[in-house]
């Protein structure tokens, strides 16, 4: 598998001369924007997780910052540990999120 720098790809896509802007708007742009991000934080200003997704979130309320497992559901962030709503989008305490890594493969002994 090859990892790509999506930011560099986006920059090149935006500055390239396109024969047809529809190709950029309808094909290339969705491909870059909706491709999974591997190992990187996604700003909530750029994109939100799919509904009912468990993700890691970077929380910063101005006095403390931390990384916490959350569930994003219908516009709200829910703390997976305490099972409570922790931040409405209007407060802006959740700054970034990323998909959870795959769980390790556990091999059963014989």
Rosetta silent file (secondary structure, phi, psi, omega in degrees, C-alpha in Angstrom):
SEQUENCE: XXXXXXXXXXXXXXXXXXXXXXXXXXXXXXXXXXXXXXXXXXXXXXXXXXXXXXXXXXXXXXXXXXXXXXXXXXXXXXXXXXXXXXXXXXXXXXXXXXXXXXXXXXXXXX
SCORE:     score description
SCORE:     0.000 S_00000001
   1 L     0.000  138.572  176.623    0.000    0.000    0.000 S_00000001
   2 L  -108.158  130.966  174.388    1.245    3.513   -0.822 S_00000001
   3 L   -89.888  145.315  179.732    0.321    6.431    1.384 S_00000001
   4 L  -117.327  158.283  173.477   -0.264    9.777   -0.287 S_00000001
   5 L   -93.018   99.056 -175.136   -0.003   13.348    0.921 S_00000001
   6 H   -64.662  -31.975  178.699   -3.610   14.440    0.444 S_00000001
   7 H   -65.661  -43.338  177.888   -2.784   18.092    1.132 S_00000001
   8 H   -65.813  -40.991  177.920   -0.198   18.168   -1.648 S_00000001
   9 H   -61.727  -43.954  179.180   -2.587   16.333   -3.970 S_00000001
  10 H   -61.438  -45.519  179.595   -5.354   18.825   -3.159 S_00000001
  11 H   -59.372  -47.414  179.691   -3.027   21.783   -3.817 S_00000001
  12 H   -63.730  -37.531  179.129   -1.943   20.352   -7.166 S_00000001
  13 H   -64.958  -41.150 -178.569   -5.531   19.590   -8.089 S_00000001
  14 H   -69.644  -31.069 -175.540   -6.618   23.154   -7.298 S_00000001
  15 H   -97.363   -4.954 -177.809   -3.787   24.777   -9.278 S_00000001
  16 L   -74.958  154.128  172.220   -3.819   22.468  -12.302 S_00000001
  17 L   -84.383  120.038 -178.135   -5.217   23.481  -15.686 S_00000001
  18 L  -103.946  136.419  174.776   -8.303   21.357  -16.250 S_00000001
  19 L   -63.189  -37.783 -175.949   -9.738   20.669  -19.686 S_00000001
  20 L  -140.794  118.186 -179.505  -13.152   20.515  -18.077 S_00000001
  21 H   -62.061  -25.262  177.594  -13.961   21.941  -14.623 S_00000001
  22 H   -63.659  -34.893  176.996  -16.697   19.345  -14.233 S_00000001
  23 H   -60.481  -42.818  179.181  -13.979   16.668  -14.183 S_00000001
  24 H   -67.327  -50.234 -173.691  -12.365   18.450  -11.255 S_00000001
  25 H   -69.707  -36.167 -172.905  -15.600   19.238   -9.412 S_00000001
  26 H   -99.661  -20.882 -176.522  -17.410   15.939   -9.965 S_00000001
  27 H  -115.428  -61.447 -172.598  -14.596   13.380  -10.088 S_00000001
  28 H   -68.494  -46.474 -176.528  -11.289   14.534   -8.631 S_00000001
  29 H   -60.827  -50.212  177.835  -12.557   16.670   -5.745 S_00000001
  30 H   -62.122  -33.571  179.660  -14.866   14.024   -4.203 S_00000001
  31 H   -62.633  -43.615  179.387  -12.143   11.406   -4.633 S_00000001
  32 H   -72.971  -46.358 -175.126   -9.684   13.452   -2.578 S_00000001
  33 H   -67.434  -31.880 -174.316  -12.173   14.765   -0.018 S_00000001
  34 L  -105.404    8.617  174.848  -13.831   11.425    0.701 S_00000001
  35 L   -76.042  144.780  179.073  -10.798    9.182    0.682 S_00000001
  36 L   -63.950  143.674  176.871   -9.941    7.719    4.056 S_00000001
  37 L   -96.437  127.270 -177.932   -7.212    9.518    5.923 S_00000001
  38 L  -101.867  118.527  173.430   -4.552    7.215    7.279 S_00000001
  39 L    66.775   25.001 -179.134   -2.867    8.274   10.460 S_00000001
  40 L  -134.739  153.252  177.270   -3.846   11.897   10.294 S_00000001
  41 L   -81.565  142.715  178.504   -6.072   14.309   12.118 S_00000001
  42 E  -114.548  126.467  178.544   -9.041   15.794   10.257 S_00000001
  43 E   -69.315  139.832  176.647  -10.228   19.264   11.208 S_00000001
  44 L   -67.069  -16.928  175.422  -13.920   19.476   12.088 S_00000001
  45 L   -73.529  -26.787 -178.821  -13.937   22.561    9.851 S_00000001
  46 L   -87.281  -41.867 -174.924  -13.016   20.352    6.871 S_00000001
  47 L  -167.015  147.819  175.449  -15.208   17.324    7.490 S_00000001
  48 L  -106.735  157.875  178.147  -17.168   15.536   10.197 S_00000001
  49 L   -65.753  162.613  172.108  -17.247   11.784   10.792 S_00000001
  50 L   -62.992  152.778  179.009  -20.046    9.657    9.398 S_00000001
  51 L   -60.211  141.927  179.051  -23.032    9.414   11.732 S_00000001
  52 L    66.542   32.382  179.635  -22.696    6.796   14.495 S_00000001
  53 E   -98.352  135.442  169.033  -18.901    6.606   14.082 S_00000001
  54 E   -88.994  125.672 -177.025  -16.500    5.820   16.903 S_00000001
  55 E  -141.934  169.057  168.404  -13.409    8.011   16.469 S_00000001
  56 E   -92.814  140.072 -179.303  -10.578    9.586   18.427 S_00000001
  57 E  -125.680  144.361  172.439  -11.082   13.287   19.095 S_00000001
  58 E   -96.787  113.719 -175.687   -8.723   16.098   20.042 S_00000001
  59 E  -105.242  131.532  178.003  -10.549   18.078   22.724 S_00000001
  60 E  -147.939  112.653 -179.100   -9.423   21.563   23.760 S_00000001
  61 L  -103.535   10.511  179.936  -11.562   23.865   25.899 S_00000001
  62 L    97.146  -24.065  176.490   -8.872   26.499   26.443 S_00000001
  63 L  -113.261  -25.369  176.774   -7.797   25.198   29.835 S_00000001
  64 L  -144.318  149.662  174.128   -7.152   21.565   29.037 S_00000001
  65 E  -131.633  146.163 -179.199   -6.547   19.490   25.936 S_00000001
  66 E  -161.189  164.173  175.912   -6.755   15.740   25.583 S_00000001
  67 E  -109.512  125.987 -175.334   -7.375   12.935   23.147 S_00000001
  68 E  -135.550  149.038  172.971  -10.493   10.924   23.887 S_00000001
  69 E   -78.289  129.793 -178.723  -12.525    8.150   22.234 S_00000001
  70 E  -135.283  164.316  171.144  -15.897    9.532   21.166 S_00000001
  71 E  -116.715  131.087  177.027  -18.939    8.601   19.156 S_00000001
  72 E   -99.703  121.296 -177.020  -20.288   11.163   16.699 S_00000001
  73 E  -146.586  120.303  176.563  -24.057   10.906   16.376 S_00000001
  74 L    50.230   47.399  174.824  -26.559   13.390   14.941 S_00000001
  75 L    83.330    3.053  179.779  -24.325   16.417   15.392 S_00000001
  76 E  -122.199  151.900  175.635  -23.177   15.574   18.919 S_00000001
  77 E  -103.025  129.529 -179.982  -20.006   14.090   20.334 S_00000001
  78 E  -117.526  128.342  177.735  -20.477   11.422   23.011 S_00000001
  79 E   -67.321  119.510 -177.481  -17.721   10.385   25.396 S_00000001
  80 L   -71.355  -22.175 -179.074  -17.329    6.612   24.939 S_00000001
  81 L   -81.102  -49.641 -176.009  -15.966    6.162   28.473 S_00000001
  82 L   -98.063   -2.102  177.623  -18.621    8.061   30.445 S_00000001
  83 L    50.838   53.709  178.013  -21.406    7.689   27.838 S_00000001
  84 E  -141.903  154.226  175.944  -22.418   11.348   27.950 S_00000001
  85 E   -67.186  133.550 -177.592  -22.611   14.206   25.493 S_00000001
  86 E  -116.022  -17.991 -174.734  -19.423   16.223   25.793 S_00000001
  87 E  -165.384  121.722  169.566  -19.570   18.902   23.172 S_00000001
  88 E   -81.351  154.888 -178.966  -22.070   20.442   20.851 S_00000001
  89 L   -60.908  -25.786 -177.407  -20.636   21.672   17.588 S_00000001
  90 L   -70.055  -25.673 -179.315  -21.474   25.230   18.591 S_00000001
  91 L   -80.754  -28.612  175.025  -18.962   25.238   21.491 S_00000001
  92 L    74.419   20.579  179.636  -16.077   24.099   19.314 S_00000001
  93 L   -72.361  -29.950  175.148  -14.184   22.122   21.964 S_00000001
  94 E   -85.288  116.727 -175.347  -13.627   19.220   19.560 S_00000001
  95 E   -99.077  -40.449 -176.057  -11.035   20.542   17.100 S_00000001
  96 E  -139.923  160.139  174.865   -9.867   17.416   15.221 S_00000001
  97 E  -146.055  161.336  173.710  -10.805   13.765   14.858 S_00000001
  98 E  -148.959  152.958  177.882   -9.367   10.624   13.317 S_00000001
  99 E   -65.187  149.536  176.493  -10.633    7.146   12.572 S_00000001
 100 L   -69.632  144.989  175.377   -9.827    4.470   15.092 S_00000001
 101 L   -69.932  160.681  176.473   -7.018    2.129   14.094 S_00000001
 102 L   -64.280  143.840  176.888   -7.880   -1.462   13.295 S_00000001
 103 L   -67.900  149.137  179.444   -7.989   -3.722   16.327 S_00000001
 104 L   -66.018  148.257  177.942   -5.051   -6.110   16.625 S_00000001
 105 L   -80.316  120.054 -178.848   -5.566   -9.560   15.247 S_00000001
 106 L  -102.293  122.350 -179.904   -5.738  -11.975   18.144 S_00000001
 107 L   -93.253  131.319  178.009   -4.827  -15.547   17.322 S_00000001
 108 L   -81.417  133.388  176.718   -6.537  -18.266   19.298 S_00000001
 109 L   -78.436  128.143  176.396   -4.258  -20.976   20.660 S_00000001
 110 L     9.730    0.000    0.000   -5.075  -24.376   19.363 S_00000001
